[in-house]
Amino acid sequence: MKISEILTTDGIVLLSDTPSKRQLLQDLTTMAAAVSGIEARTLFDVVLERENLGSTGFGKGIALPHARIPGLKKVTGVFAKLKNAVDFGAADNNPVDLVFLLLSPENSGADHLTALAQISRIIKDDTSCKKIRSASSTEEIYKILNAA
């Protein structure tokens, strides 16, 4: 599964001021609603429920919140680069500035795991993350994510 199959440039945002993890998740699920056709509140509730099981902030300033969404037609992603990192309850206790929200159809076992693995491989790569952090546009970030 290629990143281009789940993420468009419209699904990437540069955020300058996000006060909290909760607000960040609200912003991302609102974006995801626009590309998925699923109501933002529904997405937020499911993502928050998953996040409450354990933080998806895995360290080095990166988080990969994900959830399976009833009624979603295909695997969908949105990506945010934050100017000011936010506390995400990450495993290393460091704030997060790169967030990839992955949403999958409720019964998409293999596709969900394949997408998680692909995204994880990219955003765990220090070189890719350094390039993303220095990128100044959503188009540039899209190219980096798809080239990795």
Buried (B, 14 or more C-beta within 10 A) or exposed (E): BEBEBBBBEEBBBBBEEBEEBEEBBBBBBBBBBEBBEBEBEBBBEBBBEBBEEEBBBBEBBBBBBBBBBEEBEEBBBBBBBBEEBBEBBBEEEBBBBBBBBBBBBEEBEEBBEBBBEBBBEBBBEEEBBEBBEEBEEBEBBBBBBEEB
